[in-house]
Amino acid sequence: MQLMTNLDYFFLAKELNQALASSRLNKAYQIGDKEFRFKFHKEGEKNLVVQLGARMHLTKYLQTPPENPSNLARIIRSKLSNAKVVSVNQVNFDRIIEFEIQGAEKYFLVFEMFGKGALYLLNGQRLVENAFSPIKVEKNTPYSPPIGTKAVPKQYAFLGNDFDVVAGTIGENPCFHLTYETPIEPPTGREKNPTGFALTKTIQNTETDSTSLCFASLSECADEYYKQFLDFTEKPVVNKTAEKLGKTIAQLHAELERQKQLEKDSLSASEWLGGNYELIEKALAAAAGKKKTGEKQLELEKLGFTLNNGLIQKDVN
């Protein structure tokens, strides 16, 4: 699977800032081990998918979220629900995207998209409130991004001096296109799985280049590319709280049945004792005195009792 580069995030940040600035964050979901979806509202619903260390883009292909949100998703919802996106920016021309969000307080959502990836929720002083990171991050420590680079990825070396990092321009009609192994005929080509995506200086001419599809936005292009790696089969949701509660209820039910049986046995024994007073007297007499143990056992067995370690026993069930 192709991973997004710092140049991809450069253009993505501009797209997201235009699409999401002034929007409201409605929900946050953790839909995979390192995969999140954020639902915004601005002139309709907009969904941002983030796979830490791999990709970030707006999407129209929505996977079913879990019934119970993860701890981090709950924290983000509690602090940022209905908060307004102030801006979306790339940090240091690196694979880092930062959302400034204003609710009752100011917060920052920072996504590190390199290596194994990380997500940080920062307060207005840029101190870590919570983090999803492969390394341990202490709460209330200042967040400091790694030093970035102005280098353009090697696959985009053809841009040369036409690329302006400050202005973000590469020509008159930049295009993000999907590439295919075999020629396609749009729009049916979308039924095939593309082999990759890239940025070009001009819109592709489908008459001369039939192995690509061109998109005006990186999000739309990336969304079409990455959908081939998604699993849309609905997985059974395990409600751990309900599962634990079910086990507890089963244990309580088993204990209740045990107590009922003990009560039943106790009642049965009491009734038997009350109705067999004379027999009990005979058993006590047989066990008393200076007789040998064997003789006592024989007399008790005739009466339906047993002698075990000096105790007279009888099964009354």
C-alpha positions as CSV (number, residue, x, y, z in Angstrom):
1,M,0.0,0.0,0.0
2,Q,1.3,3.4,-0.9
3,L,2.0,5.8,2.0
4,M,1.4,9.5,1.8
5,T,4.4,11.8,1.6
6,N,5.2,15.2,3.1
7,L,4.2,16.8,-0.2
8,D,0.9,15.0,-0.2
9,Y,0.2,16.3,3.3
10,F,1.3,19.8,2.1
11,F,-1.6,19.9,-0.4
12,L,-3.9,18.0,1.9
13,A,-3.6,20.5,4.6
14,K,-4.7,23.3,2.2
15,E,-7.7,21.2,1.1
16,L,-8.7,20.3,4.6
17,N,-8.4,23.9,5.8
18,Q,-10.7,25.0,3.0
19,A,-13.1,22.2,3.6
20,L,-13.2,22.0,7.4
21,A,-12.4,25.5,8.8
22,S,-15.5,26.8,10.6
23,S,-17.0,23.2,10.7
24,R,-18.1,21.6,13.9
25,L,-16.7,18.3,15.1
26,N,-19.6,16.0,15.8
27,K,-18.1,12.6,16.6
28,A,-14.8,10.8,16.8
29,Y,-14.5,7.0,16.2
30,Q,-11.6,4.6,16.5
31,I,-12.4,2.0,13.8
32,G,-9.2,0.0,13.9
33,D,-6.0,-0.5,15.7
34,K,-4.5,2.8,14.4
35,E,-7.4,4.0,12.3
36,F,-9.8,6.9,13.3
37,R,-12.7,8.6,11.7
38,F,-13.9,12.1,12.5
39,K,-17.3,13.4,11.5
40,F,-17.6,17.1,10.9
41,H,-20.6,19.3,9.9
42,K,-20.2,22.2,7.5
43,E,-22.9,22.6,4.9
44,G,-23.5,18.9,5.3
45,E,-21.6,16.0,6.8
46,K,-17.9,15.5,6.1
47,N,-15.9,12.5,7.2
48,L,-12.1,12.5,7.7
49,V,-10.4,9.1,7.9
50,V,-6.9,8.9,9.5
51,Q,-4.7,5.8,9.5
52,L,-1.8,6.8,11.6
53,G,1.5,6.4,9.8
54,A,-0.2,5.8,6.4
55,R,-2.9,8.1,5.2
56,M,-5.4,10.9,5.9
57,H,-8.1,12.3,3.6
58,L,-11.8,13.0,3.4
59,T,-13.8,9.9,2.6
60,K,-17.2,8.8,1.3
61,Y,-16.5,5.1,2.1
62,L,-17.6,4.7,5.6
63,Q,-16.8,1.6,7.6
64,T,-19.1,0.6,10.5
65,P,-17.9,2.2,13.7
66,P,-17.8,0.1,16.9
67,E,-20.8,0.1,19.2
68,N,-18.7,1.3,22.1
69,P,-16.1,4.0,21.6
70,S,-12.5,3.6,22.7
71,N,-11.2,5.5,25.6
72,L,-9.4,8.0,23.4
73,A,-12.5,8.5,21.3
74,R,-14.6,9.1,24.4
75,I,-12.1,11.7,25.6
76,I,-12.1,13.5,22.3
77,R,-15.9,13.5,22.2
78,S,-16.1,14.8,25.8
79,K,-13.7,17.7,25.2
80,L,-14.3,18.6,21.5
81,S,-18.0,17.6,20.7
82,N,-19.5,20.4,18.7
83,A,-16.3,22.5,18.9
84,K,-15.3,24.6,15.9
85,V,-12.3,23.9,13.7
86,V,-10.3,27.1,13.5
87,S,-7.6,25.9,11.1
88,V,-5.8,22.9,9.6
89,N,-2.1,23.2,9.0
90,Q,1.0,21.2,8.1
91,V,3.8,21.4,10.6
92,N,7.4,22.1,9.2
93,F,6.6,20.7,5.8
94,D,6.6,17.3,7.6
95,R,4.1,14.5,7.7
96,I,2.4,16.2,10.6
97,I,-1.1,17.7,10.4
98,E,-2.4,20.0,13.2
99,F,-6.1,20.9,13.8
100,E,-6.7,24.0,16.0
101,I,-10.2,23.6,17.6
102,Q,-12.1,26.0,19.7
103,G,-14.9,24.9,22.1
104,A,-15.3,26.0,25.6
105,E,-11.5,26.0,25.6
106,K,-8.8,25.9,22.9
107,Y,-7.4,22.5,21.9
108,F,-5.1,21.1,19.2
109,L,-5.3,17.7,17.5
110,V,-1.9,16.7,16.2
111,F,-1.4,13.8,13.9
112,E,2.1,12.4,13.3
113,M,1.8,10.5,10.1
114,F,5.4,9.1,9.9
115,G,6.7,5.8,11.2
116,K,4.1,4.0,13.4
117,G,2.2,7.3,13.7
118,A,0.7,9.1,16.7
119,L,-2.2,11.2,17.8
120,Y,-2.0,13.9,20.4
121,L,-4.7,16.0,22.1
122,L,-3.1,19.2,23.3
123,N,-4.6,21.9,25.5
124,G,-4.4,25.6,24.6
125,Q,-0.9,25.8,26.2
126,R,0.2,22.9,23.9
127,L,0.5,20.5,26.8
128,V,-0.4,16.9,26.2
129,E,-3.9,16.1,27.5
130,N,-4.0,12.6,26.0
131,A,-2.0,10.6,23.4
132,F,-2.2,7.6,21.2
133,S,1.5,6.9,20.7
134,P,3.9,3.9,20.4
135,I,6.0,5.6,23.1
136,K,4.9,6.6,26.6
137,V,3.9,10.2,26.8
138,E,3.3,11.8,30.2
139,K,0.3,14.0,30.6
140,N,0.9,17.8,30.9
141,T,4.3,17.6,29.1
142,P,4.9,20.2,26.3
143,Y,4.4,18.9,22.8
144,S,7.4,19.5,20.5
145,P,7.3,18.3,16.9
146,P,10.4,16.9,15.3
147,I,12.4,19.2,13.0
148,G,11.0,19.0,9.5
149,T,12.6,19.3,6.1
150,K,11.9,21.3,3.0
151,A,12.9,18.4,0.8
152,V,10.5,17.4,-1.9
153,P,10.1,13.6,-2.1
154,K,12.2,12.0,-4.9
155,Q,9.1,10.9,-6.9
156,Y,8.2,14.6,-7.3
157,A,11.7,15.7,-8.4
158,F,10.2,16.5,-11.8
159,L,8.4,19.5,-10.3
160,G,11.8,21.3,-10.2
161,N,11.6,25.0,-9.7
162,D,7.9,25.1,-10.6
163,F,7.1,24.0,-7.1
164,D,6.7,26.8,-4.5
165,V,6.6,25.5,-0.9
166,V,5.2,28.8,0.3
167,A,2.6,29.4,-2.3
168,G,1.8,25.7,-2.8
169,T,1.7,26.1,-6.5
170,I,3.0,23.7,-9.2
171,G,1.5,25.0,-12.4
172,E,-1.7,26.1,-14.0
173,N,-3.7,22.9,-13.6
174,P,-2.3,20.6,-11.1
175,C,-3.8,17.1,-11.0
176,F,-3.8,14.2,-8.6
177,H,-4.2,11.0,-10.6
178,L,-4.6,7.3,-10.1
179,T,-2.4,5.0,-12.1
180,Y,-3.4,1.5,-13.5
181,E,-1.5,-1.4,-14.9
182,T,-3.8,-1.6,-18.0
183,P,-5.7,1.0,-20.0
184,I,-9.1,2.0,-18.7
185,E,-12.2,3.7,-20.0
186,P,-13.5,6.2,-17.5
187,P,-15.7,6.0,-15.6
188,T,-15.7,2.1,-15.7
189,G,-12.0,2.2,-14.8
190,R,-13.0,2.9,-11.2
191,E,-14.1,-0.7,-11.0
192,K,-10.4,-1.8,-11.2
193,N,-7.9,-1.4,-8.4
194,P,-5.3,1.3,-9.1
195,T,-1.6,0.6,-8.5
196,G,-0.9,4.0,-7.0
197,F,-1.5,7.8,-7.1
198,A,0.6,10.8,-7.8
199,L,0.7,14.5,-8.4
200,T,1.2,15.9,-11.9
201,K,1.8,19.4,-13.2
202,T,-1.1,19.3,-15.6
203,I,-4.4,17.5,-16.1
204,Q,-3.8,14.2,-17.8
205,N,-5.1,13.7,-21.4
206,T,-7.1,10.5,-21.3
207,E,-6.8,10.3,-25.1
208,T,-3.0,9.9,-24.9
209,D,-2.8,8.4,-21.4
210,S,-5.4,5.8,-20.8
211,T,-3.8,4.3,-17.7
212,S,-4.7,7.1,-15.3
213,L,-7.7,9.0,-13.9
214,C,-7.4,12.6,-12.9
215,F,-8.9,14.3,-9.8
216,A,-8.9,17.9,-8.8
217,S,-8.4,17.1,-5.1
218,L,-6.0,14.9,-3.3
219,S,-8.7,13.6,-0.9
220,E,-10.9,12.3,-3.7
221,C,-7.9,10.7,-5.4
222,A,-6.6,9.1,-2.2
223,D,-10.1,8.0,-1.3
224,E,-10.5,6.1,-4.5
225,Y,-7.0,4.5,-4.2
226,Y,-7.3,3.4,-0.5
227,K,-10.8,1.9,-0.7
228,Q,-9.4,-1.3,-2.2
229,F,-7.7,-2.0,1.2
230,L,-10.9,-1.5,3.3
231,D,-12.9,-4.3,4.8
232,F,-16.6,-3.5,4.7
233,T,-17.8,-6.8,6.1
234,E,-19.6,-6.2,9.3
235,K,-17.8,-7.6,12.2
236,P,-19.6,-8.8,15.4
237,V,-19.2,-6.2,18.1
238,V,-18.2,-7.5,21.5
239,N,-19.7,-5.4,24.2
240,K,-17.2,-6.1,27.0
241,T,-19.3,-4.4,29.7
242,A,-22.4,-6.5,28.8
243,E,-20.2,-9.6,28.5
244,K,-18.8,-9.0,32.0
245,L,-22.2,-8.3,33.4
246,G,-23.6,-11.5,31.8
247,K,-20.8,-13.5,33.5
248,T,-21.6,-11.9,36.9
249,I,-25.3,-12.6,36.5
250,A,-24.6,-16.2,35.6
251,Q,-22.4,-16.5,38.7
252,L,-25.1,-15.0,40.9
253,H,-27.7,-17.3,39.4
254,A,-25.5,-20.3,40.1
255,E,-25.0,-19.2,43.8
256,L,-28.7,-18.6,44.2
257,E,-29.4,-22.2,43.0
258,R,-26.8,-23.5,45.4
259,Q,-28.4,-21.7,48.3
260,K,-31.8,-22.9,47.3
261,Q,-30.5,-26.5,47.3
262,L,-28.9,-26.0,50.7
263,E,-32.1,-24.6,52.1
264,K,-34.0,-27.5,50.6
265,D,-31.6,-30.1,52.1
266,S,-31.7,-28.3,55.5
267,L,-35.5,-28.4,55.5
268,S,-35.6,-32.0,54.5
269,A,-33.1,-32.9,57.3
270,S,-35.2,-31.0,59.9
271,E,-38.4,-32.7,58.8
272,W,-36.7,-36.1,59.0
273,L,-35.3,-35.4,62.5
274,G,-38.7,-34.4,63.8
275,G,-40.3,-37.6,62.5
276,N,-37.6,-40.1,63.6
277,Y,-36.9,-39.2,67.2
278,E,-37.0,-42.8,68.4
279,L,-34.7,-44.1,65.7
280,I,-32.2,-41.4,66.5
281,E,-32.3,-42.4,70.2
282,K,-31.5,-46.0,69.2
283,A,-28.6,-44.8,67.0
284,L,-27.2,-42.8,69.8
285,A,-27.5,-45.7,72.2
286,A,-25.8,-48.0,69.7
287,A,-22.8,-45.6,69.3
288,A,-22.5,-45.1,73.1
289,G,-20.8,-47.3,75.6
290,K,-17.6,-49.3,75.5
291,K,-18.3,-51.4,72.5
292,K,-15.7,-51.9,69.8
293,T,-15.9,-49.7,66.8
294,G,-16.8,-52.6,64.5
295,E,-19.7,-53.6,66.7
296,K,-21.0,-50.1,66.8
297,Q,-20.8,-49.8,63.0
298,L,-22.8,-53.1,62.6
299,E,-25.5,-51.9,64.9
300,L,-25.7,-48.5,63.3
301,E,-25.9,-50.1,59.8
302,K,-28.8,-52.2,60.9
303,L,-30.6,-48.9,61.8
304,G,-29.6,-47.3,58.5
305,F,-26.7,-45.1,59.8
306,T,-23.0,-45.0,59.3
307,L,-20.1,-44.2,61.7
308,N,-17.4,-42.0,60.2
309,N,-14.5,-40.7,62.3
310,G,-16.8,-40.8,65.4
311,L,-19.7,-39.1,63.7
312,I,-23.1,-40.7,63.2
313,Q,-24.3,-40.0,59.6
314,K,-27.4,-40.8,57.6
315,D,-28.5,-39.8,54.1
316,V,-32.1,-38.4,54.5
317,N,-32.6,-37.4,50.8
